[in-house]
């Protein structure tokens, strides 16, 4: 008996209450059927009456008329009615608590093939908005230890509060089932500290999921080699990128705005590199440019001897080229 009692209390509260309510209604339904077989000719009639009475609905289609039957009804109202009310209150409280835990980053993510974002900042916020505007269907798990709650509402974003280098946090984010991860640098720290923190996070993610594809943001070029050794597949040197943009903005003489042009370009197009099509190997570069233009794509460069070149000469033989660098429409 003690073993059954222990097993009962190991069942989740929601299921335990549901089972208790159901057993209680079965008991009172059978009891009223046995004491008043005329008014409750079948067991289901008694069960129906027990649920209606216990839920304080009271349709009045079945009513106990004898003294024992009315005593049974009193006990049902005192026990079953209170139990049903307690069950509904517990269910409501559990729903509210789950919603609070979800927004507070305490609920484990159960999906797979998701994208992990480490660090909540303006860059990750805009990245999420871009993915939403392009109707990206991938689920996102956001890991951040500075926020206690995710205040912005995104249906496909699951927030995990915690340190991305701690095993418990990585398990909550279900890193072992993720397909990609983006680690952003914490710009509230010094550049050296931010890069070291990113490298530490790369090691933690790779240790949990060795095949995970990691895109890491580094603030200094000195730590790039260490990030690659740690396991980063792609390094984004944000400071180098911004310095180049600032240089173009400072010294360009045309009326165009380099930063806005590049931003618009990357919003609608993406860079793509592919092997030279067999049909173009005997042609010149001019024919290759026309070939991609007919498909709504733009040939902007090629790779030769593993080095990228962006100066296209229409007379250059394609057979000397290893691969093409193309601007294609943004694909999700």
C-alpha positions as a printed Julia matrix, in Angstrom:
332×3 Matrix{Float64}:
   0.0    0.0     0.0
   2.8    2.39    0.9
   4.36   1.8    -2.51
   1.09   2.75   -4.28
   0.78   5.88   -2.16
   4.35   6.87   -3.02
   3.66   6.23   -6.71
   0.49   8.35   -6.54
   2.38  11.36   -5.16
   5.07  11.0    -7.8
   2.51  11.66  -10.54
   2.4   15.31  -11.71
  -0.13  17.39   -9.77
  -2.27  18.1   -12.83
  -2.7   14.4   -13.69
  -3.09  13.47  -10.02
  -6.0   15.86   -9.55
  -7.61  14.81  -12.82
  -7.43  11.14  -11.85
  -8.81  11.89   -8.36
 -11.77  13.83   -9.78
 -12.54  11.07  -12.26
 -12.38   8.3    -9.62
 -14.55  10.37   -7.27
 -17.2   10.85   -9.95
 -17.14   7.16  -10.81
 -17.67   6.3    -7.14
 -20.64   8.66   -6.64
 -22.14   7.72  -10.02
 -22.1    4.03   -9.11
 -23.39   4.75   -5.59
 -26.44   6.75   -6.72
 -27.22   4.13   -9.37
 -27.24   1.37   -6.71
 -29.37   3.35   -4.2
 -31.86   4.79   -6.72
 -32.03   2.42   -9.72
 -35.44   3.81  -10.68
 -34.32   7.44  -11.05
 -30.87   6.43  -12.33
 -31.52   3.31  -14.45
 -27.99   3.03  -15.86
 -24.53   3.59  -14.48
 -23.91   6.29  -17.08
 -26.98   8.19  -15.84
 -25.45   8.17  -12.36
 -22.06   9.2   -13.75
 -23.63  12.06  -15.71
 -25.44  13.29  -12.6
 -22.21  13.08  -10.54
 -20.25  15.22  -13.01
 -23.07  17.78  -13.43
 -23.58  18.07   -9.67
 -19.87  18.03   -8.81
 -19.22  20.82  -11.32
 -22.09  22.83   -9.71
 -23.9   23.02  -13.06
 -27.09  21.25  -11.95
 -29.21  20.69  -15.08
 -31.98  19.07  -13.03
 -32.61  16.25  -15.51
 -31.68  13.69  -12.82
 -32.57  14.31   -9.16
 -32.24  11.95   -6.16
 -35.59  11.58   -4.37
 -34.84   9.2    -1.49
 -33.16  10.13    1.77
 -30.04   8.02    1.1
 -29.8    9.52   -2.38
 -29.97  13.08   -1.04
 -27.32  12.28    1.58
 -25.1   10.97   -1.23
 -25.71  14.25   -3.1
 -24.7   16.28   -0.02
 -21.42  14.38    0.28
 -20.84  14.8    -3.47
 -21.32  18.56   -3.22
 -19.04  18.81   -0.17
 -16.25  16.62   -1.57
 -16.55  16.41   -5.33
 -17.62  20.03   -5.83
 -14.71  21.33   -3.78
 -12.33  18.96   -5.54
 -13.45  20.11   -9.01
 -13.09  23.76   -7.96
  -9.63  23.05   -6.57
  -8.72  21.25   -9.79
  -9.77  24.22  -11.95
  -7.96  26.68   -9.66
  -4.8   24.54   -9.77
  -5.01  24.28  -13.57
  -5.36  28.06  -13.89
  -2.48  28.69  -11.49
  -0.27  26.2   -13.33
  -1.06  27.9   -16.66
  -0.18  31.33  -15.28
   3.04  30.0   -13.7
   4.08  28.32  -16.95
   3.54  31.56  -18.84
   5.61  33.46  -16.27
   8.39  30.85  -16.36
   8.36  31.02  -20.17
   8.88  34.78  -20.27
  11.42  34.57  -17.41
  13.54  32.07  -19.36
  13.08  29.08  -17.04
  11.34  26.65  -19.43
  13.42  24.07  -21.34
  13.17  24.18  -25.14
  11.96  20.83  -26.54
  12.34  21.43  -30.29
  15.21  20.67  -32.64
  16.93  22.1   -35.74
  16.69  25.54  -34.15
  19.01  28.55  -34.23
  20.67  29.71  -31.02
  21.37  33.4   -30.45
  23.74  34.22  -27.59
  23.33  37.73  -26.18
  20.42  40.17  -26.35
  21.37  43.47  -27.98
  20.38  45.72  -30.84
  22.07  43.42  -33.37
  20.17  40.31  -32.3
  16.93  42.3   -32.04
  17.26  43.51  -35.63
  18.29  40.02  -36.77
  15.09  38.58  -35.31
  13.02  41.29  -37.0
  14.71  40.58  -40.36
  13.99  36.87  -40.01
  10.35  37.66  -39.22
   9.98  40.06  -42.16
  11.43  37.41  -44.5
   9.02  34.81  -43.08
  11.78  32.61  -41.69
  10.19  29.54  -40.08
  13.19  28.51  -37.99
  12.71  28.53  -34.23
  15.12  30.74  -32.3
  16.43  30.1   -28.81
  17.81  33.27  -27.23
  20.31  32.82  -24.39
  21.07  35.84  -22.23
  22.09  36.31  -18.61
  21.62  40.08  -18.34
  17.83  40.02  -18.82
  15.44  38.59  -16.26
  12.56  38.63  -18.73
  12.01  38.86  -22.48
   9.82  41.91  -22.82
   9.36  41.75  -26.6
   6.82  39.29  -27.95
   8.05  36.99  -30.73
   6.08  33.8   -31.34
   9.08  31.83  -32.66
  11.61  33.03  -30.05
  12.19  30.95  -26.91
  14.09  32.77  -24.16
  16.55  31.01  -21.83
  17.91  33.01  -18.91
  21.39  31.95  -17.91
  25.1   31.81  -18.62
  25.82  30.19  -22.04
  28.96  28.57  -20.59
  27.0   26.67  -17.9
  25.88  23.11  -18.65
  22.38  23.62  -17.21
  21.75  26.58  -19.53
  22.94  24.66  -22.6
  20.68  21.73  -21.72
  17.68  24.07  -21.34
  18.47  25.49  -24.79
  18.67  21.92  -26.17
  21.98  22.75  -27.85
  22.61  19.14  -28.85
  19.62  19.37  -31.26
  20.4   22.84  -32.67
  21.69  23.37  -36.21
  23.36  26.79  -35.94
  24.47  29.28  -33.3
  25.34  32.96  -33.42
  27.46  34.4   -30.62
  27.51  38.18  -30.35
  30.18  40.16  -28.53
  29.3   41.93  -25.31
  30.17  45.53  -26.1
  29.76  46.6   -22.47
  33.12  44.9   -21.82
  36.54  45.86  -23.09
  37.35  44.46  -26.54
  39.8   41.93  -25.11
  37.35  40.74  -22.44
  34.5   40.55  -24.97
  36.57  38.42  -27.38
  37.73  36.1   -24.58
  34.12  35.69  -23.46
  33.07  34.78  -27.03
  35.87  32.19  -27.26
  34.78  30.69  -23.93
  31.21  30.41  -25.23
  32.41  28.79  -28.47
  34.26  26.12  -26.48
  31.18  25.47  -24.32
  28.83  25.12  -27.31
  31.24  22.9   -29.24
  31.79  20.75  -26.17
  28.06  20.18  -25.95
  27.5   19.74  -29.7
  30.73  19.19  -31.72
  28.93  19.4   -35.09
  27.19  22.71  -34.35
  27.81  25.42  -36.96
  28.91  28.53  -35.04
  29.03  32.12  -36.28
  31.0   34.27  -33.85
  31.4   38.03  -33.64
  34.92  39.2   -32.73
  35.91  42.78  -31.99
  39.66  42.41  -32.61
  41.55  40.59  -35.35
  44.15  39.36  -32.84
  41.71  36.82  -31.34
  40.48  35.49  -34.69
  42.91  32.55  -34.72
  41.93  31.57  -31.19
  38.23  31.69  -32.11
  38.87  29.41  -35.11
  40.86  27.02  -32.94
  38.01  26.97  -30.43
  35.69  25.77  -33.2
  34.02  28.8   -34.78
  33.04  28.11  -38.4
  32.62  31.76  -39.39
  34.15  34.85  -37.82
  32.42  38.22  -38.14
  34.9   41.04  -37.48
  32.38  43.77  -36.77
  34.94  46.48  -35.99
  36.81  45.92  -39.27
  33.53  46.02  -41.15
  32.39  49.23  -39.49
  35.79  50.87  -40.03
  35.58  50.18  -43.76
  32.07  51.64  -43.9
  33.16  54.74  -41.99
  36.06  55.2   -44.39
  33.75  55.01  -47.4
  31.28  57.41  -45.83
  34.09  59.84  -45.02
  35.82  59.93  -48.39
  33.22  59.11  -51.03
  32.61  61.92  -53.52
  29.46  60.64  -55.21
  26.01  61.66  -53.92
  25.29  58.03  -52.96
  25.46  56.84  -49.35
  27.63  53.68  -49.14
  26.23  52.49  -45.81
  22.59  52.78  -46.84
  23.3   51.17  -50.23
  25.04  48.22  -48.6
  22.28  47.88  -46.02
  19.59  47.85  -48.75
  21.65  45.4   -50.8
  22.09  42.9   -47.95
  18.42  43.2   -47.03
  17.33  42.03  -50.49
  20.33  40.05  -51.77
  22.87  37.58  -50.48
  26.36  36.58  -51.54
  26.68  33.12  -53.05
  29.66  31.16  -54.31
  29.27  28.2   -56.64
  31.42  26.09  -58.98
  31.62  27.15  -62.61
  28.75  25.54  -64.58
  29.97  23.01  -67.14
  28.13  24.87  -69.92
  30.28  27.99  -69.34
  33.75  26.46  -69.06
  34.55  27.06  -72.74
  33.15  30.63  -72.72
  34.48  34.06  -71.77
  33.58  36.01  -68.63
  31.3   38.32  -70.64
  29.06  35.37  -71.52
  29.03  34.27  -67.87
  27.85  37.74  -66.81
  24.98  37.59  -69.33
  24.1   34.05  -68.23
  23.58  35.04  -64.59
  21.9   38.32  -65.5
  19.24  36.37  -67.43
  18.44  34.53  -64.18
  18.09  37.74  -62.15
  21.49  37.24  -60.54
  24.67  39.31  -60.73
  28.17  37.95  -61.24
  30.4   40.26  -59.18
  33.62  38.28  -58.95
  35.37  34.95  -59.1
  37.93  32.91  -57.22
  41.25  32.04  -58.87
  44.09  30.23  -57.08
  41.87  30.39  -53.97
  41.96  34.21  -54.05
  38.81  36.28  -54.7
  38.88  38.8   -57.57
  36.23  41.45  -58.18
  37.67  42.99  -61.37
  35.84  41.24  -64.19
  37.32  41.37  -67.69
  34.83  40.2   -70.29
  37.66  38.61  -72.3
  38.97  36.44  -69.44
  38.52  32.72  -70.21
  36.17  31.02  -67.74
  38.36  27.89  -67.73
  40.93  29.79  -65.64
  38.33  30.37  -62.89
  37.66  28.04  -59.93
  34.28  29.41  -58.81
  31.91  32.35  -59.27
  30.88  34.9   -56.63
  27.28  35.93  -57.23
  24.65  38.21  -55.76
  21.39  36.27  -55.64
  17.91  37.07  -54.28
  17.68  36.47  -50.53
  16.71  32.86  -49.87
  15.35  31.54  -46.56
